[in-house]
Amino acid sequence: MAIRVWDYLPEYGTERDDIRDAVETVFSSGQLVLGRSVAGFEQEFAELHGVAHCTGVDNGTNAVKLGLQALGVGPGDEVLTVSNTAAPTVVAIDGTGATPVFVDVREEDFLMDTRLVEAAVTARTRALLPVHLYGQCVDMAPLREVAARHGLKVLEDCAQAHGALHHGELAGTMSDAAAFSFYPTKVLGAYGDGGAVITSDDDVQQSLRRLRYYGMDEVYYVVTTPGHNARLDEVQAEILRRKLTRLDAYVEGRRAVARRYEDGLKDLTGPGGFQLPVTAEGNEHVYYVYVVRHPQRDVILRRLEEQDILLNISYPWPVHTMTGFAHLGYAAGSLPVTERLAGEIFSLPMYPSLPRDMQDRVIEALRDVLTSL
Ligand SMILES: *Cc1c(COP(=O)(O)O)cnc(C)c1O
């Protein structure tokens, strides 16, 4: 049987009754849009994070976009982020009319190099958008200092970091607002699309509510500033409520897979050779993806594919090199670490219900390939 980096069917096998009950709960509730399930999920997700507000939206891309807009980002502004992220981070910036500006990342853990941020700030910079990549947090203290010095807003992209801790603080609670995705592959995944923005700022919250509802005040039906239709679906919200109660177990399951990979592969690592994920100081990783590195990545992927182990790359092309962002004017070589990593990284299968025998097959096959290179 082929092994893929992600598969939700083993989980559905054990959660089927609960998921079906969630669907039935909504269908029989009499309220199919913005009903009890969205409101309930928003309250529970905010409580989990110890923040005042949560707004459920239709996906993670719109969570980033509406989050930025609610923080005042718009045409003419610049937003600082990284290029080794899921393209939607940058598509969302573009969607506000603002210009994305990229800083390079750290060689060790692939996270935003916060030492480079202040030099990239201009008179047009409006916000910083750190991406908690692969399941661990960007170093937030230096970012907050730069933001305070220059009067910038900070939005955390938490699409890959549900439940991740940074010096004891939950991802999403260390800035003005934070965007989450509940795309099915994510650490907290729906059975379809979903997203949310959390904040403790009442004004930001008010803007978010209008932005997801046409730009309308829900009570008076008057558009103040034209917005979007970006509502979280009621069925997905009910499924997410059920799954939220199991978030700790999902994270623990991912960490157990990570430990097994580490135990099975660490003796093969070496400088300039094979590398396992490095958890930065103060972080508790949730392993949205398990990203390893080797200079002969493409050979390894081909050899594993021959054994029906189908790995992937998160992400093969840095966003600044994509044709759709050519107008930003980044030349090849402008983000050297980001570009080098893109040619060497690859992801091992990672999800909490990944069967043990599959984990072992991956470890054995990878050991064979690595020792034969
Ligand atoms: C998945 C993801 C998004 C987009 O989420 P969608 O729900 O797919 O729109 C944004 N940013 C990052 C870092 C992501 O991983």
The ligand as an SDF file (V2000), in Angstrom:
LIG
                    3D

 15 15  0  0  0  0  0  0  0  0999 V2000
   -2.6610   26.5220    4.9420 C   0  0  0  0  0  0  0  0  0  0  0  0
   -2.0330   27.8500    5.1020 C   0  0  0  0  0  0  0  0  0  0  0  0
   -2.6980   29.0460    4.7870 C   0  0  0  0  0  0  0  0  0  0  0  0
   -4.0000   29.0970    4.0480 C   0  0  0  0  0  0  0  0  0  0  0  0
   -5.0330   28.3970    4.6090 O   0  0  0  0  0  0  0  0  0  0  0  0
   -6.2750   27.9130    3.7010 P   0  0  0  0  0  0  0  0  0  0  0  0
   -7.2480   27.4660    4.7080 O   0  0  0  0  0  0  0  0  0  0  0  0
   -5.7720   26.8240    2.8190 O   0  0  0  0  0  0  0  0  0  0  0  0
   -6.7390   29.0910    2.9260 O   0  0  0  0  0  0  0  0  0  0  0  0
   -2.0870   30.2470    5.0850 C   0  0  0  0  0  0  0  0  0  0  0  0
   -0.8630   30.2890    5.6490 N   0  0  0  0  0  0  0  0  0  0  0  0
   -0.1720   29.1690    5.9370 C   0  0  0  0  0  0  0  0  0  0  0  0
    1.1610   29.2840    6.5780 C   0  0  0  0  0  0  0  0  0  0  0  0
   -0.7200   27.9170    5.6550 C   0  0  0  0  0  0  0  0  0  0  0  0
   -0.0230   26.8100    5.9490 O   0  0  0  0  0  0  0  0  0  0  0  0
  1  2  1  0
  2  3  1  0
  2 14  2  0
  3  4  1  0
  3 10  2  0
  4  5  1  0
  5  6  1  0
  6  7  2  0
  6  8  1  0
  6  9  1  0
 10 11  1  0
 11 12  2  0
 12 13  1  0
 12 14  1  0
 14 15  1  0
M  END
$$$$
